[in-house]
Every structure is written in structure tokens, then in C-alpha cells.
């Protein structure tokens, strides 16, 4: 929730003495002021959501800077929404109808408090979602200790209508926004003991002259802030270089009044400071730990339904890596999301295996030719046996790495992350689609059979750790050839597509997605499949 940056609306609703129903009726009958068309149009789901809220007669409003609304409605910023407590159940019904998703946050996170929730509403036509900071009641306090209920929907004296590219939204008036900001920062603004005025964050500019505040001493204005049953607290404010300064003693009186109304004593400030320090320290420590070891701690925000392991499977050239990167970027905007790579190509992998692969890759065709030639000899060549043993060890090394990646993906999902996997191992056929690599026809070399059995056990364990959602990208060979010419032969492509058909026949939960379209079209389909699986 932020301050106003420009006056863009016309007042048309009732005063603070009006009831919630009267305010809503006046709001709907008033005129509407339009913002200029934003560079990025709002998501289609934004208009659908607010139209549904109005049709259901839900009492709600936006309490944030109108200047940030165009970005918020385009899915690039947060929307701070205040809802009447009596309409919360109806709000949840509408969100469920629109496939809305509620998230949970780290318990030490600064915005974790009663009456506040994070909701996400998808727009399947744009592969994006709205992020709504829902407030049933606005609580104030220290940054990591917001325990004092200061405002609810009825406390907003005046709502005004704002239109952003055809999307009409009720917003709090400028005067109410100033009251909200003073109440929010009353517990967070501090100064030296000898200072009388403290600066209120925000660029208020010339807006003070437009509001009917009571005049005090020279250059001062007075704004009345509600303090509960005891009446109001008069806060003196004055302009200061485009912003606002608030009288420090008035903030102290407002803090005391809010604490008293919520049943707390004046001495609870020491408790607030202690809890704030402990929670902030814990939060920063977890953030640092998550940076050093990704996935080691729960995400700051994660879906209330839990994490999800998603696997994209396809032959080369159908966009697995591109779609994995795009989907991770989309979901990681606000939700906990990570990606893993299960293949042996250019993606991330164990540094030892990557270094060894870069060393041997230029000669891989020559080494395979030697093995095939020695297999045809009656007794088999010594060099072929050595190379066969080396390839078996290489296959076991890759199996161990893949097993670790599979376990890591499920471990991250248990911590609430959406894990998007580029490829996934299969056990139906060797040598294809990240399956086992040690062939059945082995030379008579001691230990190779044991290595093959060990590799088979690892892949059997991986098959037990199934993804929550498997998506097969399917298309014609011409599409693969146009995107990555020469990357894969037609025979190899057809063999992989045939294997994928067999896998789908054995598992009806695997979903096929047509990858022939452009990248944006395929992303929309994949985004919808993943969102509906959360």
C-alpha cells in the first residue's frame, strides 16, 4: 500500500458517517475519472474480476497509489485490496470460480499477520496472473510486528471510482490515503529525541492545498485520525520539499491510542521491538541461506496447496529448454519456483561430469565405432572391452547424477516450490529419452553385469519418484528440423515419439501438448496445465 502521486479522480461518495451499504450505493452511482491508457494493457482477468466483485455487491476498494495501478493490472505489480470482513466468504467464492490461488508465507515474513492474504488470479490468455494483497483489516506496527488492527473497510470515509483502460475500480480518497499512511508509519517513523517533526514517506507534492484540512499554526494543517471509541487524534502535518512532515508528539499519541483500543498497554513497545528484531534476523538469515543453497528453505510465498513437480518431455528441437525457462520466470515472479535439468546436454549438471563430457565429446563417435567393430570380432578386441567398461561407468555416473536431481526436485516440492523439470528419466526403453544407457549385449568383461544391475536399480528408484504432472511436447519432425537443423535424425525423432506414445498408453495421466505453434501459444497451454494442477 503506497501513497498517491497525482490527483486523478473526482469525489462522489458519502462522508464518514455513511454506512458501508450507503457508501457502496453512492460509489456505483457516482462519476468516474479515467487514467491515460497504460503502455501495457490490463490483463483480461482484471476486468472480469472487478466486474464479478461489483455484481456480487461485495464491499471492497483499492488502497494504493493510482500511478502504480496500470502496472498492477497488467500483472507487473501488486494490488492492495481492502475487503469488508462480512464479504470475505463471497470473495473466496469468486476467486475459486476464477481459479484463484491463495498462498502462504514464511512465518517470520514482515507481511504475515491476521487479516492479510496473498491471492493470485490467472489470465490464461496472457500466461500471467494478478497478485492481490488482500486486507480484511489493515494492521499496523513495526515492520515485522504488525499486530494492531487500525483500519477496516468501514473506517474509509470516502471511496472514489477510477478507470484504467476500461477497468473500473473503487479507490480510497486522497484524504483517507493520508490517514492510512500516517497510521501505518506511526510505529515506524523515528527521529532524534530533540526533533519535533518527522518526514512521512511519499511524494505528496501540491495535494495538501486541495484537501479541506483544518489550519493550525503558520504552514501547518491538521488531519483527524480515528483512534476507536475515544474519538479521533489530531495530527499536525506540514509540507516539506514535495512531501509531508508529521508532528512527532502527535504520532506518539496516535500509537498509544491504537494500542489502547486493541487492548495493549503503553509498555508493549519493548515487546514489539524485541519480536521485530528476532523475526527480521530470522528472515534475513533464511534469505541468505536460500541464496547460498537454493531450495534449502521454504519459499517466501508458496501455494497453499503445496509444491508441484512438473516434467517437460520431448525430442530435441521442440522447445523443452525454452519453455522451462519461460515457465520458471512466469511463476517465480511471486511464487516459489525453481527449475532442474535431468539431461546430459548443455543444461546445468554436476561439474565433474560436465568437465569429463567436454573432454570426451569430440571423440565420442570414434569411441563408439571402436566398440561396435570389436563386438563383431569372435573374441572381441581388448580396446573395445576397455571402452565398453568406460561407457558403463559413464552410464552409472549419469544415473547417480539423475537420481540426485530427481530426489532434489521432490525435496524442493515438499518445501512448497513449483519445480519445472527439463526432461525426466524413463525405464521403458534403453538409450532413449533419458533412460538407462548400458545395453544388454555386453562384452565378456568382469563387473559390467554388476554395473548394469546397479544402473537398473537406480532407474527403478527414479521411476517410483513420479512427477506430479508430466507434459509431452509432440509435433512433426519438420518442426524439430526447422528449429534445430541437424540436431537429431528423422529415425531418432520417430523412435522418441513412438516411445512417448507408449508411455502415454501406459499412463493416462500424461498429457500431450501440441508444440507446433509459436512459443507464446505453447507457453499459454503449458501455463494453464500447470496452474490447474496446483
Buried (B, 14 or more C-beta within 10 A) or exposed (E): BBBBBEBBBEBBBBEBEBEBEEBBBBBBEBEBBBBEEBEEBBBBBBBBBBEBBBEEEBBBBBBBBBBBBBBBBBBBBBBBBBBBEEBBEBBBBBBEEBBBBBBBBBEBBBBBBEBBBBBBBBBBEBBBBBBBBBBBBBBBBBEBBBBBBBBBBBBBBBBBBBBBBEBBBBBBBBBBBBBBBBBBBBBBBEEEEEEEBBBBBBBBBEBBEEEEBEEBEEEBBBBBBBBBEEEBBBBBBBBBEEBBBBBBEBBEBBBBBBBBBBEBEEEBBEEBEEBBEEBBEBBEEBBEEBEEEEBEBBBBBBBEEBBBBBBBBBBBBBBBBBBBBBBBEBBBEBBBBBBBBBBBEEBEBBEEBBEEBEEEEEEEEEBEEBBEEBBEEEEBBEEBBBBBBEBBBBBBBBBBBBBEBBEBBBBBBEBBBBBBBBBBBBEBBBEBBBBBBBBEEBBEBEEBEEBBEBBBEBBEBBBEBBBBBBBBBBBEBEBBBEBBEEBBEEEBBEBBBEBBEEBBEEEEEBBEBEBEBEEEEBBBBBBBBBBEBB
